Amino acid sequence: MDIVTILISLGLAMDSFSVAITRGFTNKKTKILNEAIKTGLFFGLFQAIMPIIGWVAGQSIIDLISGFDHWIAFGLLTIIGARMIYESTSNKPKQIVNSSSFKILIMLSIATSIDALAIGLSLSFLGSSIIEPAIIIGIVTFSLSLLGVYIGKKFGVYFEKIGILGGIILIIIGLRILFEHLGMLI
């Protein structure tokens, strides 16, 4: 387990963490423990599965892009990071989802894990393995989502801008990958 995998996991988990805080803040009728466990399991599972799907897809086209794969990884991480920063700083009204229904939880799980699909694709292009990162991503997301529901129940209003941190982390990782492949990092 390396620091880059942990940072990627933290960056990816920020969307789930934000949504979990919102779920904790808005779900007044559901028992907090049930809501926290359910949210953590769904978000963690989807965050663990999506990079595997992306990695498998990347393996099928790796020979076609091996000369510029680091640029793709950099681009994907930068776009994801910038989008997270934009969404966290945008003045558009936030949609608050307070339903605990299975359908809503599945949709939120997919929505918050799409970025992990791109990370899996990037890891595939870089020739990295996927099982350990996927497990770490899933565990970190589960843990932060579980914690997020509890934090949302107590302090939800104060955490609206957490996506900025996740976005910055992903952009820095993208730059590191690019500089490393261009021989600019030791």
Secondary structure, 3 states (H helix, E strand, C coil): CCHHHHHHHHHHHHHHHHHHHHHHHHCCCCCHHHHHHHHHHHHHHHHHHHHHHHHHHHHCCHHHHCCCHHHHHHHHHHHHHHHHHHHHHCCCCCCCCCCCCHHHHHHHHHHHHHHHHHHHHHHHHCCCCCHHHHHHHHHHHHHHHHHHHHHHHHHHHHHCCCHHHHHHHHHHHHHHHHHHHCCCCC
